[in-house]
Amino acid sequence: LSFAVAAYALVEKAAFVTSHSWKKDEYTSYTDIPKVASKVVFPVHAAEQFSNGYYFEKLRVVETENYSDENTLLEKYNCIEMTYEKDGFDELTVWINPVVDSLAVTDSQKYLTTRTIGQTEVKYDVTHYKVVPVDYKETAQDRELIENGHYQISYGSDKIEEYDYSSISFTIDDVTYALLTTSALPEEEMFTLAEEY
């Protein structure tokens, strides 16, 4: 069992999200993708390999719950986490989620670059993540950085760790795809990943 709690700053309803997965819901073969389809409410599409050398390593089904400030359960659903690897680079993670009301992004969300590829709006960003223990108390500086954007806090680590995530995201047919990595990939390369996906 893996478990994580993430704080989302720029959403309309959900104050925080919890997620967990089970070993039985992890798959290590690309040909296992059809088996996952029955566990989610959306089509599962995935690249087997990218032209920059990243290749499929594994995927897992993640049970997710969105909560309000009052700890009221707003939504519960399954999403997909895929992992791609490349020698000498950090992992590339792909999250596939159904579009849900409680995580609707407000107009205040700013991305570093937004492009239209075909008929799809694709958004590139770099976000600073602070991973903290479950009993961590946000500081005034944390709250200020969250308000300014490009900064998130995730709970569930044994110690405080900080790193930057490059991401590219887009939505097709009410399914959101987010490709993330801590490798310092150039912006153009991130957009190429989106095109190939």
Disulfide bonds with the S-S distance in Angstrom:
none
